Amino acid sequence: MNTKLICPECKNEVDLVKYPNLAVGMVVECNHCGMTLAVKELGPEVKTEIVDEGK
C-alpha cells in the first residue's frame, strides 16, 4: 500500500511503518507531535479525524 498521511496539526508526514494493516477506524499517532488520529478514509492520501491533542 502506497498511502500517505499528513498530520492536520503539525503538517508533517506520519510514519505508517508501525501500521502495516492500516484500516478505516484504526487510531494512529503522529510521530512528530503526538496527535492521535482516527482513520476515516483510505486512498492515496489518508483522511483522518483528530481524537486527542497529543503531547
Distance bins in CASP14 RR format, pairs under 12 A and 6 or more apart:
PFRMAT RR
TARGET T0000
AUTHOR 0000-0000-0000
RMODE 2
METHOD distances of the structure
MODEL  1
1 16 0 0 0 0 1 0 0 0 0 0 0
1 17 0 0 0 0 0 1 0 0 0 0 0
1 19 0 0 0 0 1 0 0 0 0 0 0
1 20 0 0 0 0 1 0 0 0 0 0 0
1 21 0 0 0 0 1 0 0 0 0 0 0
1 22 1 0 0 1 0 0 0 0 0 0 0
1 23 0 0 0 0 0 1 0 0 0 0 0
1 42 0 0 0 0 1 0 0 0 0 0 0
1 43 0 0 0 0 1 0 0 0 0 0 0
1 44 0 0 0 0 1 0 0 0 0 0 0
1 46 0 0 0 0 1 0 0 0 0 0 0
2 16 0 0 0 0 0 1 0 0 0 0 0
2 22 0 0 0 0 0 1 0 0 0 0 0
2 42 0 0 0 0 0 1 0 0 0 0 0
2 43 0 0 0 0 1 0 0 0 0 0 0
2 44 1 0 0 1 0 0 0 0 0 0 0
2 45 0 0 0 0 0 1 0 0 0 0 0
2 46 0 0 0 0 0 1 0 0 0 0 0
3 13 0 0 0 0 0 1 0 0 0 0 0
3 14 0 0 0 0 0 1 0 0 0 0 0
3 15 0 0 0 0 0 1 0 0 0 0 0
3 16 1 0 0 1 0 0 0 0 0 0 0
3 17 0 0 0 0 0 1 0 0 0 0 0
3 19 0 0 0 0 1 0 0 0 0 0 0
3 20 0 0 0 0 0 1 0 0 0 0 0
3 21 0 0 0 0 0 1 0 0 0 0 0
3 22 1 0 0 1 0 0 0 0 0 0 0
3 23 0 0 0 0 0 1 0 0 0 0 0
3 24 0 0 0 0 0 1 0 0 0 0 0
3 26 0 0 0 0 0 1 0 0 0 0 0
3 28 0 0 0 0 0 1 0 0 0 0 0
3 39 0 0 0 0 1 0 0 0 0 0 0
3 41 0 0 0 0 0 1 0 0 0 0 0
3 42 1 0 0 1 0 0 0 0 0 0 0
3 43 1 0 1 0 0 0 0 0 0 0 0
3 44 1 0 0 1 0 0 0 0 0 0 0
3 45 1 0 0 1 0 0 0 0 0 0 0
3 46 1 0 1 0 0 0 0 0 0 0 0
3 47 0 0 0 0 0 1 0 0 0 0 0
3 48 0 0 0 0 0 1 0 0 0 0 0
4 12 0 0 0 0 0 1 0 0 0 0 0
4 13 1 0 0 1 0 0 0 0 0 0 0
4 14 0 0 0 0 1 0 0 0 0 0 0
4 15 0 0 0 0 0 1 0 0 0 0 0
4 16 0 0 0 0 1 0 0 0 0 0 0
4 22 0 0 0 0 0 1 0 0 0 0 0
4 42 0 0 0 0 0 1 0 0 0 0 0
4 43 0 0 0 0 1 0 0 0 0 0 0
4 44 1 0 0 1 0 0 0 0 0 0 0
4 45 1 0 1 0 0 0 0 0 0 0 0
4 46 1 0 0 1 0 0 0 0 0 0 0
4 47 0 0 0 0 0 1 0 0 0 0 0
4 48 0 0 0 0 0 1 0 0 0 0 0
5 11 0 0 0 0 0 1 0 0 0 0 0
5 12 0 0 0 0 1 0 0 0 0 0 0
5 13 1 0 0 1 0 0 0 0 0 0 0
5 14 1 0 1 0 0 0 0 0 0 0 0
5 15 0 0 0 0 1 0 0 0 0 0 0
5 16 1 0 0 1 0 0 0 0 0 0 0
5 17 0 0 0 0 0 1 0 0 0 0 0
5 18 0 0 0 0 0 1 0 0 0 0 0
5 19 0 0 0 0 1 0 0 0 0 0 0
5 22 0 0 0 0 1 0 0 0 0 0 0
5 26 0 0 0 0 0 1 0 0 0 0 0
5 28 1 0 0 1 0 0 0 0 0 0 0
5 29 0 0 0 0 0 1 0 0 0 0 0
5 30 0 0 0 0 1 0 0 0 0 0 0
5 31 0 0 0 0 0 1 0 0 0 0 0
5 32 0 0 0 0 0 1 0 0 0 0 0
5 35 0 0 0 0 0 1 0 0 0 0 0
5 37 1 0 0 1 0 0 0 0 0 0 0
5 38 0 0 0 0 0 1 0 0 0 0 0
5 39 0 0 0 0 1 0 0 0 0 0 0
5 40 0 0 0 0 0 1 0 0 0 0 0
5 41 0 0 0 0 0 1 0 0 0 0 0
5 42 0 0 0 0 1 0 0 0 0 0 0
5 43 0 0 0 0 0 1 0 0 0 0 0
5 44 0 0 0 0 0 1 0 0 0 0 0
5 45 1 0 0 1 0 0 0 0 0 0 0
5 46 1 0 1 0 0 0 0 0 0 0 0
5 47 0 0 0 0 1 0 0 0 0 0 0
5 48 1 0 0 1 0 0 0 0 0 0 0
6 12 1 0 0 1 0 0 0 0 0 0 0
6 13 1 0 1 0 0 0 0 0 0 0 0
6 14 1 0 0 1 0 0 0 0 0 0 0
6 15 0 0 0 0 0 1 0 0 0 0 0
6 16 0 0 0 0 0 1 0 0 0 0 0
6 30 0 0 0 0 1 0 0 0 0 0 0
6 32 0 0 0 0 0 1 0 0 0 0 0
6 33 0 0 0 0 0 1 0 0 0 0 0
6 35 0 0 0 0 0 1 0 0 0 0 0
6 37 0 0 0 0 0 1 0 0 0 0 0
6 44 0 0 0 0 0 1 0 0 0 0 0
6 45 1 0 0 1 0 0 0 0 0 0 0
6 46 0 0 0 0 1 0 0 0 0 0 0
6 47 0 0 0 0 0 1 0 0 0 0 0
6 48 0 0 0 0 1 0 0 0 0 0 0
7 13 1 0 0 1 0 0 0 0 0 0 0
7 14 1 0 1 0 0 0 0 0 0 0 0
7 15 0 0 0 0 0 1 0 0 0 0 0
7 16 0 0 0 0 0 1 0 0 0 0 0
7 28 0 0 0 0 1 0 0 0 0 0 0
7 29 0 0 0 0 1 0 0 0 0 0 0
7 30 1 0 1 0 0 0 0 0 0 0 0
7 31 0 0 0 0 1 0 0 0 0 0 0
7 32 1 0 0 1 0 0 0 0 0 0 0
7 33 1 0 0 1 0 0 0 0 0 0 0
7 34 0 0 0 0 1 0 0 0 0 0 0
7 35 1 0 1 0 0 0 0 0 0 0 0
7 36 0 0 0 0 0 1 0 0 0 0 0
7 37 1 0 0 1 0 0 0 0 0 0 0
7 46 0 0 0 0 0 1 0 0 0 0 0
7 48 0 0 0 0 1 0 0 0 0 0 0
7 50 0 0 0 0 1 0 0 0 0 0 0
7 53 0 0 0 0 0 1 0 0 0 0 0
7 54 0 0 0 0 0 1 0 0 0 0 0
8 14 0 0 0 0 0 1 0 0 0 0 0
8 30 0 0 0 0 1 0 0 0 0 0 0
8 32 0 0 0 0 0 1 0 0 0 0 0
8 33 0 0 0 0 0 1 0 0 0 0 0
8 35 1 0 0 1 0 0 0 0 0 0 0
8 36 0 0 0 0 0 1 0 0 0 0 0
8 37 1 0 0 1 0 0 0 0 0 0 0
8 38 0 0 0 0 0 1 0 0 0 0 0
8 40 0 0 0 0 0 1 0 0 0 0 0
8 45 0 0 0 0 0 1 0 0 0 0 0
8 46 0 0 0 0 0 1 0 0 0 0 0
8 47 0 0 0 0 1 0 0 0 0 0 0
8 48 1 0 0 1 0 0 0 0 0 0 0
8 49 0 0 0 0 1 0 0 0 0 0 0
8 50 1 0 0 1 0 0 0 0 0 0 0
8 51 0 0 0 0 0 1 0 0 0 0 0
8 53 0 0 0 0 0 1 0 0 0 0 0
9 29 0 0 0 0 0 1 0 0 0 0 0
9 30 1 0 0 1 0 0 0 0 0 0 0
9 32 0 0 0 0 1 0 0 0 0 0 0
9 33 1 0 1 0 0 0 0 0 0 0 0
9 34 0 0 0 0 1 0 0 0 0 0 0
9 35 1 0 1 0 0 0 0 0 0 0 0
9 36 0 0 0 0 0 1 0 0 0 0 0
9 37 0 0 0 0 1 0 0 0 0 0 0
9 48 0 0 0 0 0 1 0 0 0 0 0
9 50 1 0 0 1 0 0 0 0 0 0 0
9 51 0 0 0 0 0 1 0 0 0 0 0
9 52 0 0 0 0 0 1 0 0 0 0 0
9 53 1 0 0 1 0 0 0 0 0 0 0
9 54 0 0 0 0 1 0 0 0 0 0 0
9 55 0 0 0 0 0 1 0 0 0 0 0
10 29 0 0 0 0 0 1 0 0 0 0 0
10 30 1 0 0 1 0 0 0 0 0 0 0
10 31 0 0 0 0 0 1 0 0 0 0 0
10 32 1 0 1 0 0 0 0 0 0 0 0
10 33 1 0 1 0 0 0 0 0 0 0 0
10 34 0 0 0 0 1 0 0 0 0 0 0
10 35 1 0 0 1 0 0 0 0 0 0 0
10 37 0 0 0 0 0 1 0 0 0 0 0
10 50 0 0 0 0 0 1 0 0 0 0 0
10 53 0 0 0 0 0 1 0 0 0 0 0
10 54 0 0 0 0 0 1 0 0 0 0 0
10 55 0 0 0 0 0 1 0 0 0 0 0
11 30 0 0 0 0 0 1 0 0 0 0 0
11 32 0 0 0 0 1 0 0 0 0 0 0
11 33 0 0 0 0 1 0 0 0 0 0 0
11 35 0 0 0 0 0 1 0 0 0 0 0
12 30 1 0 0 1 0 0 0 0 0 0 0
12 31 0 0 0 0 1 0 0 0 0 0 0
12 32 1 0 1 0 0 0 0 0 0 0 0
12 33 1 0 0 1 0 0 0 0 0 0 0
12 34 0 0 0 0 0 1 0 0 0 0 0
12 35 0 0 0 0 1 0 0 0 0 0 0
13 30 0 0 0 0 1 0 0 0 0 0 0
13 31 0 0 0 0 1 0 0 0 0 0 0
13 32 0 0 0 0 1 0 0 0 0 0 0
13 45 0 0 0 0 0 1 0 0 0 0 0
13 46 0 0 0 0 0 1 0 0 0 0 0
14 22 0 0 0 0 0 1 0 0 0 0 0
14 27 0 0 0 0 0 1 0 0 0 0 0
14 28 1 0 0 1 0 0 0 0 0 0 0
14 29 1 0 0 1 0 0 0 0 0 0 0
14 30 1 0 1 0 0 0 0 0 0 0 0
14 31 1 0 0 1 0 0 0 0 0 0 0
14 32 1 0 0 1 0 0 0 0 0 0 0
14 33 0 0 0 0 1 0 0 0 0 0 0
14 34 0 0 0 0 1 0 0 0 0 0 0
14 35 0 0 0 0 1 0 0 0 0 0 0
14 36 0 0 0 0 0 1 0 0 0 0 0
14 37 1 0 0 1 0 0 0 0 0 0 0
14 39 0 0 0 0 0 1 0 0 0 0 0
14 45 0 0 0 0 0 1 0 0 0 0 0
14 46 0 0 0 0 1 0 0 0 0 0 0
14 48 0 0 0 0 1 0 0 0 0 0 0
15 22 0 0 0 0 0 1 0 0 0 0 0
15 28 0 0 0 0 1 0 0 0 0 0 0
15 29 0 0 0 0 1 0 0 0 0 0 0
15 30 0 0 0 0 1 0 0 0 0 0 0
15 31 1 0 1 0 0 0 0 0 0 0 0
15 32 0 0 0 0 1 0 0 0 0 0 0
15 34 0 0 0 0 0 1 0 0 0 0 0
16 22 1 0 0 1 0 0 0 0 0 0 0
16 23 0 0 0 0 0 1 0 0 0 0 0
16 26 0 0 0 0 0 1 0 0 0 0 0
16 28 1 0 0 1 0 0 0 0 0 0 0
16 29 0 0 0 0 0 1 0 0 0 0 0
16 30 0 0 0 0 0 1 0 0 0 0 0
16 31 0 0 0 0 1 0 0 0 0 0 0
16 37 0 0 0 0 0 1 0 0 0 0 0
16 39 0 0 0 0 0 1 0 0 0 0 0
16 42 0 0 0 0 0 1 0 0 0 0 0
16 45 0 0 0 0 0 1 0 0 0 0 0
16 46 0 0 0 0 1 0 0 0 0 0 0
16 48 0 0 0 0 0 1 0 0 0 0 0
17 28 0 0 0 0 0 1 0 0 0 0 0
17 31 0 0 0 0 1 0 0 0 0 0 0
18 26 0 0 0 0 0 1 0 0 0 0 0
18 27 0 0 0 0 0 1 0 0 0 0 0
18 28 1 0 0 1 0 0 0 0 0 0 0
18 29 0 0 0 0 1 0 0 0 0 0 0
18 30 0 0 0 0 0 1 0 0 0 0 0
18 31 0 0 0 0 1 0 0 0 0 0 0
19 25 0 0 0 0 0 1 0 0 0 0 0
19 26 1 0 0 1 0 0 0 0 0 0 0
19 27 0 0 0 0 1 0 0 0 0 0 0
19 28 1 0 1 0 0 0 0 0 0 0 0
19 29 0 0 0 0 1 0 0 0 0 0 0
19 30 0 0 0 0 0 1 0 0 0 0 0
19 31 0 0 0 0 0 1 0 0 0 0 0
19 37 0 0 0 0 0 1 0 0 0 0 0
19 39 0 0 0 0 1 0 0 0 0 0 0
19 42 0 0 0 0 0 1 0 0 0 0 0
19 46 0 0 0 0 1 0 0 0 0 0 0
19 48 0 0 0 0 0 1 0 0 0 0 0
20 26 0 0 0 0 0 1 0 0 0 0 0
20 28 0 0 0 0 0 1 0 0 0 0 0
21 28 0 0 0 0 0 1 0 0 0 0 0
21 39 0 0 0 0 0 1 0 0 0 0 0
21 42 0 0 0 0 0 1 0 0 0 0 0
22 28 1 0 0 1 0 0 0 0 0 0 0
22 37 0 0 0 0 0 1 0 0 0 0 0
22 38 0 0 0 0 0 1 0 0 0 0 0
22 39 1 0 0 1 0 0 0 0 0 0 0
22 40 0 0 0 0 0 1 0 0 0 0 0
22 41 0 0 0 0 0 1 0 0 0 0 0
22 42 1 0 0 1 0 0 0 0 0 0 0
22 43 0 0 0 0 1 0 0 0 0 0 0
22 46 1 0 0 1 0 0 0 0 0 0 0
22 47 0 0 0 0 0 1 0 0 0 0 0
22 48 0 0 0 0 0 1 0 0 0 0 0
23 38 0 0 0 0 0 1 0 0 0 0 0
23 39 1 0 0 1 0 0 0 0 0 0 0
23 40 0 0 0 0 0 1 0 0 0 0 0
23 41 0 0 0 0 0 1 0 0 0 0 0
23 42 1 0 0 1 0 0 0 0 0 0 0
23 43 0 0 0 0 0 1 0 0 0 0 0
23 46 0 0 0 0 0 1 0 0 0 0 0
24 38 0 0 0 0 1 0 0 0 0 0 0
24 39 1 0 1 0 0 0 0 0 0 0 0
24 40 1 0 0 1 0 0 0 0 0 0 0
24 41 1 0 0 1 0 0 0 0 0 0 0
24 42 1 0 0 1 0 0 0 0 0 0 0
24 43 0 0 0 0 0 1 0 0 0 0 0
24 46 0 0 0 0 1 0 0 0 0 0 0
24 47 0 0 0 0 1 0 0 0 0 0 0
24 48 0 0 0 0 0 1 0 0 0 0 0
24 49 0 0 0 0 0 1 0 0 0 0 0
25 37 0 0 0 0 0 1 0 0 0 0 0
25 38 1 0 1 0 0 0 0 0 0 0 0
25 39 1 0 1 0 0 0 0 0 0 0 0
25 40 1 0 0 1 0 0 0 0 0 0 0
25 41 0 0 0 0 1 0 0 0 0 0 0
25 42 0 0 0 0 1 0 0 0 0 0 0
25 46 0 0 0 0 0 1 0 0 0 0 0
25 47 0 0 0 0 0 1 0 0 0 0 0
25 48 0 0 0 0 1 0 0 0 0 0 0
25 49 0 0 0 0 1 0 0 0 0 0 0
25 51 0 0 0 0 0 1 0 0 0 0 0
26 36 0 0 0 0 0 1 0 0 0 0 0
26 37 0 0 0 0 1 0 0 0 0 0 0
26 38 1 0 0 1 0 0 0 0 0 0 0
26 39 1 0 1 0 0 0 0 0 0 0 0
26 40 0 0 0 0 0 1 0 0 0 0 0
26 41 0 0 0 0 0 1 0 0 0 0 0
26 42 0 0 0 0 1 0 0 0 0 0 0
26 46 0 0 0 0 1 0 0 0 0 0 0
26 48 0 0 0 0 1 0 0 0 0 0 0
26 49 0 0 0 0 0 1 0 0 0 0 0
26 51 0 0 0 0 0 1 0 0 0 0 0
27 34 0 0 0 0 0 1 0 0 0 0 0
27 35 0 0 0 0 0 1 0 0 0 0 0
27 36 1 0 1 0 0 0 0 0 0 0 0
27 37 1 0 0 1 0 0 0 0 0 0 0
27 38 1 0 1 0 0 0 0 0 0 0 0
27 39 1 0 0 1 0 0 0 0 0 0 0
27 40 0 0 0 0 0 1 0 0 0 0 0
27 48 0 0 0 0 1 0 0 0 0 0 0
27 49 0 0 0 0 1 0 0 0 0 0 0
27 50 0 0 0 0 0 1 0 0 0 0 0
27 51 1 0 1 0 0 0 0 0 0 0 0
27 52 0 0 0 0 1 0 0 0 0 0 0
27 54 0 0 0 0 0 1 0 0 0 0 0
28 34 0 0 0 0 0 1 0 0 0 0 0
28 35 0 0 0 0 1 0 0 0 0 0 0
28 36 1 0 0 1 0 0 0 0 0 0 0
28 37 1 0 1 0 0 0 0 0 0 0 0
28 38 0 0 0 0 1 0 0 0 0 0 0
28 39 1 0 0 1 0 0 0 0 0 0 0
28 40 0 0 0 0 0 1 0 0 0 0 0
28 42 0 0 0 0 0 1 0 0 0 0 0
28 46 0 0 0 0 1 0 0 0 0 0 0
28 48 1 0 0 1 0 0 0 0 0 0 0
28 49 0 0 0 0 0 1 0 0 0 0 0
28 50 0 0 0 0 0 1 0 0 0 0 0
28 51 0 0 0 0 1 0 0 0 0 0 0
28 52 0 0 0 0 0 1 0 0 0 0 0
29 35 1 0 0 1 0 0 0 0 0 0 0
29 36 1 0 1 0 0 0 0 0 0 0 0
29 37 1 0 0 1 0 0 0 0 0 0 0
29 38 0 0 0 0 0 1 0 0 0 0 0
29 39 0 0 0 0 0 1 0 0 0 0 0
29 48 0 0 0 0 0 1 0 0 0 0 0
29 50 0 0 0 0 0 1 0 0 0 0 0
29 51 0 0 0 0 1 0 0 0 0 0 0
29 52 0 0 0 0 1 0 0 0 0 0 0
29 53 0 0 0 0 0 1 0 0 0 0 0
29 54 1 0 0 1 0 0 0 0 0 0 0
29 55 0 0 0 0 1 0 0 0 0 0 0
30 36 1 0 0 1 0 0 0 0 0 0 0
30 37 1 0 0 1 0 0 0 0 0 0 0
30 46 0 0 0 0 0 1 0 0 0 0 0
30 48 0 0 0 0 1 0 0 0 0 0 0
30 50 0 0 0 0 1 0 0 0 0 0 0
30 51 0 0 0 0 0 1 0 0 0 0 0
30 52 0 0 0 0 0 1 0 0 0 0 0
30 53 0 0 0 0 0 1 0 0 0 0 0
30 54 0 0 0 0 1 0 0 0 0 0 0
30 55 0 0 0 0 1 0 0 0 0 0 0
31 37 0 0 0 0 0 1 0 0 0 0 0
31 54 0 0 0 0 0 1 0 0 0 0 0
31 55 0 0 0 0 0 1 0 0 0 0 0
32 54 0 0 0 0 0 1 0 0 0 0 0
32 55 0 0 0 0 1 0 0 0 0 0 0
33 50 0 0 0 0 0 1 0 0 0 0 0
33 52 0 0 0 0 0 1 0 0 0 0 0
33 53 0 0 0 0 1 0 0 0 0 0 0
33 54 1 0 0 1 0 0 0 0 0 0 0
33 55 1 0 0 1 0 0 0 0 0 0 0
34 50 0 0 0 0 0 1 0 0 0 0 0
34 51 0 0 0 0 0 1 0 0 0 0 0
34 52 0 0 0 0 1 0 0 0 0 0 0
34 53 0 0 0 0 1 0 0 0 0 0 0
34 54 1 0 1 0 0 0 0 0 0 0 0
34 55 1 0 1 0 0 0 0 0 0 0 0
35 48 0 0 0 0 1 0 0 0 0 0 0
35 49 0 0 0 0 0 1 0 0 0 0 0
35 50 1 0 0 1 0 0 0 0 0 0 0
35 51 0 0 0 0 1 0 0 0 0 0 0
35 52 1 0 0 1 0 0 0 0 0 0 0
35 53 1 0 0 1 0 0 0 0 0 0 0
35 54 1 0 1 0 0 0 0 0 0 0 0
35 55 0 0 0 0 1 0 0 0 0 0 0
36 48 0 0 0 0 1 0 0 0 0 0 0
36 49 0 0 0 0 0 1 0 0 0 0 0
36 50 1 0 0 1 0 0 0 0 0 0 0
36 51 1 0 1 0 0 0 0 0 0 0 0
36 52 1 1 0 0 0 0 0 0 0 0 0
36 53 1 0 0 1 0 0 0 0 0 0 0
36 54 1 0 0 1 0 0 0 0 0 0 0
36 55 0 0 0 0 0 1 0 0 0 0 0
37 46 0 0 0 0 1 0 0 0 0 0 0
37 47 0 0 0 0 1 0 0 0 0 0 0
37 48 1 1 0 0 0 0 0 0 0 0 0
37 49 1 0 0 1 0 0 0 0 0 0 0
37 50 1 0 0 1 0 0 0 0 0 0 0
37 51 1 0 0 1 0 0 0 0 0 0 0
37 52 0 0 0 0 1 0 0 0 0 0 0
37 53 0 0 0 0 0 1 0 0 0 0 0
37 54 0 0 0 0 0 1 0 0 0 0 0
38 46 0 0 0 0 0 1 0 0 0 0 0
38 47 0 0 0 0 1 0 0 0 0 0 0
38 48 1 0 0 1 0 0 0 0 0 0 0
38 49 1 0 1 0 0 0 0 0 0 0 0
38 50 1 0 0 1 0 0 0 0 0 0 0
38 51 1 0 1 0 0 0 0 0 0 0 0
38 52 0 0 0 0 1 0 0 0 0 0 0
39 45 0 0 0 0 0 1 0 0 0 0 0
39 46 1 0 0 1 0 0 0 0 0 0 0
39 47 1 0 0 1 0 0 0 0 0 0 0
39 48 1 0 1 0 0 0 0 0 0 0 0
39 49 0 0 0 0 1 0 0 0 0 0 0
39 50 0 0 0 0 0 1 0 0 0 0 0
39 51 0 0 0 0 0 1 0 0 0 0 0
40 46 0 0 0 0 1 0 0 0 0 0 0
40 47 1 0 1 0 0 0 0 0 0 0 0
40 48 1 0 1 0 0 0 0 0 0 0 0
40 49 1 0 1 0 0 0 0 0 0 0 0
40 50 0 0 0 0 0 1 0 0 0 0 0
40 51 0 0 0 0 0 1 0 0 0 0 0
41 47 1 1 0 0 0 0 0 0 0 0 0
41 48 0 0 0 0 1 0 0 0 0 0 0
41 49 0 0 0 0 1 0 0 0 0 0 0
42 48 0 0 0 0 0 1 0 0 0 0 0
END
